[in-house]
Amino acid sequence: MMYTTTTALKKTRLQRALGIALFGSIALGASGMLSANWQEHLTISGHVAIDAVYEKMEEENYSDLIISGAGLHFAAEIAENVTADIAFYYEDGYDHPDLDEATISFNLGGGPLTFVAGRTYLPFGDFSSNMVSDPITLAMGEIREDALLLNMEMEGLYGSVYLFNGDIEKYDANDTLSNYGLRLGYHWDQGDTSLDMGVDWINSIYDTDGIEWALNELYGTNTVFKRISGLGAHIHGRYGPFSLYTGYVGATDDLAGKGTNTQARAWNLEAGYDFLIGDMDATVALGYQESTEAAMLELPEKRISGAVSMEVANHTTLAFEYRRDTGYDREKSHAGIAQVAVEF
């Protein structure tokens, strides 16, 4: 079932409490500025999403009411050009919230370069969507790691280079900071028209959360004989009320060795239209997605979906989605999801 937005790791209540206490001590005591006027430099935000799900498969049906996502985010301005961010996240199927992100960012003199260190989602793949369900590109390409990043943004150009120690190791290699990747993109907007495009590369796609899960859970291993790089790309466009999202992630070679037909790839295409229902902002969207040679990741081969969402109250959204999946075994499933979500 691909309903949620991240893959959470279990944490104890003690670990969660220690993380909050540590953040509080940084935010309130790291500088005289914060100690004196901490309310002006600390921002707290969050969201809660609850889904009613019904899925009809060829051999069984499934329905449930689930917390598809709940998050709490703290952002603190520690000093001039220094910020700290920490986020906790919970989703259905896990016992406790997870320390989802924890980073310290340092901007170089207010210029275009920013160093980021800590746990974060790496810039590989772009998973923007108007749907309730995550795109299958996210299930294949999302990657969260403890990493060091250098981000750049200047006159519409943006980019990142990053370094981390992945969990999937090359056979007989040392356990070192030997994983890396980069992103290069361009963003342009004028009035109600915008365009964003970018390309991503990572030296080992095995460390994406979905592929790492498949290796650990299905094959019982965390080592590979050869690193296979990954590519990602996206184009987003908006013209007035019309929007277009398209994205791609994939391996550059067979993951299980030459000739095994396991060069996993996925792409999505989605069109949306914004309009008013009475005085409520609303969006309708249609999407088509495909994966190739990704049966080991338990992804559908094809997905057709449609969704409508509306802001029924301030910061409160009601959304409905229908999707039809076709598996690699040609079995079809149909799902309907109703979601209520709030942001604060």
Secondary structure, 3 states (H helix, E strand, C coil): CCCCCCCCCCCCHHHHHHHHHHHHHHHHHCCHHHHHCHHHHEEEEEEEEEEEEEEECCCCEEEEEEEEEEEEEEEEEEECCEEEEEEEEECCCCCCCEEEEEEEEEECCCCCEEEEEEEEECCCCCCCCCCCCCCHHHHHHCCEEEEEEEEEEECCEEEEEEEECCCCEECCCCCCCCEEEEEEEEEEEECCEEEEEEEEEECCHHHCHHHHHHHHHHHCCCEECCCCCEEEEEEEEEECCEEEEEEEEEECCCCCCCCCCCCCEEEEEEEEEEEEECCEEEEEEEEEEEEECCHHHCCCCEEEEEEEEEEEECCEEEEEEEEEEECCCCCEEEEEEEEEEEEC
